[in-house]
Amino acid sequence: MARRRRIPEVPVEVRIGVQHATRELVVESTETPDAVIEAVQAALAGKTSVLTLSDERGRQVVVPADKLAYVEIGEPETRRVGFGSL
């Protein structure tokens, strides 16, 4: 039986703007960009009253859906290690 290789999870940076707040929330999520989009769409459509995302350490960020100003989803980026040429 062939074993599946586990692909390491690459964190996706999610920036969340909250109404009447001067700073944005930045979450490094292990969820896929499509999963984040689905969660945001469900919150904005009224299917849930909050947007809940998990970060790479297992913590959860909960934002009331009616207070969302914007959500920016970054591309998954592998972290560079070592001293490469800049």
C-alpha atoms as one frame of an Amber mdcrd trajectory, in Angstrom:
protein
   0.000   0.000   0.000   1.415   3.365  -0.998   1.833   5.903   1.746   0.781
   9.451   1.163   3.350  12.087   1.785   2.142  14.742   4.132   2.584  18.154
   2.614   3.738  20.636   5.251   1.217  23.342   5.971   2.288  26.742   4.763
   0.768  29.597   6.743  -1.366  32.144   4.925  -1.324  35.727   6.154  -4.823
  37.089   6.748  -5.322  40.780   7.562  -8.681  41.698   9.080  -9.899  45.270
   9.342 -12.397  45.906  12.117 -14.763  48.889  12.065 -13.914  51.675  14.534
 -10.515  50.108  15.329  -7.287  51.880  14.436  -5.257  48.698  13.916  -5.876
  45.624  11.823  -5.663  42.036  13.036  -2.975  39.904  11.388  -3.368  36.128
  11.575  -0.956  33.509  10.209  -3.524  30.817   9.428  -2.847  27.215   8.439
  -6.152  27.131   6.575  -6.143  27.307   2.794  -7.028  30.615   1.120 -10.221
  28.974  -0.208 -11.242  27.914   3.318 -10.690  31.461   4.591 -12.778  32.866
   1.734 -15.604  30.423   2.528 -15.527  31.398   6.222 -15.660  35.115   5.352
 -18.493  34.596   2.864 -20.496  32.576   5.411 -20.042  35.307   8.026 -21.034
  38.095   5.631 -24.034  36.152   4.315 -25.389  35.841   7.845 -24.912  32.075
   8.107 -22.785  32.691  11.191 -22.652  35.783  13.369 -18.867  35.656  13.781
 -15.788  35.032  11.652 -13.565  32.446  13.339 -10.052  31.661  12.133  -7.325
  29.516  13.678  -3.712  30.610  13.657  -0.641  28.430  13.230  -0.317  27.954
  17.009  -3.884  26.686  17.412  -5.323  29.889  18.851  -8.653  31.127  17.536
  -9.487  34.665  16.464 -13.181  35.546  16.615 -14.523  38.750  15.031 -18.212
  39.767  14.925 -19.348  39.598  11.298 -21.146  42.943  11.473 -17.870  44.675
  12.487 -15.770  43.428   9.543 -14.382  46.267   7.436 -12.181  44.189   5.105
 -10.321  40.896   4.889  -7.074  40.630   2.927  -5.756  37.158   2.184  -2.081
  36.824   1.281  -0.517  34.130  -0.838   1.013  31.154   0.957   4.721  31.803
   1.232   7.420  29.404   2.298   9.834  30.811   4.814  13.418  31.158   3.745
  16.086  29.757   5.972  19.753  30.613   5.891  21.815  33.337   4.372  20.857
  33.548   0.723  21.646  36.361  -1.632  19.182  39.191  -1.329
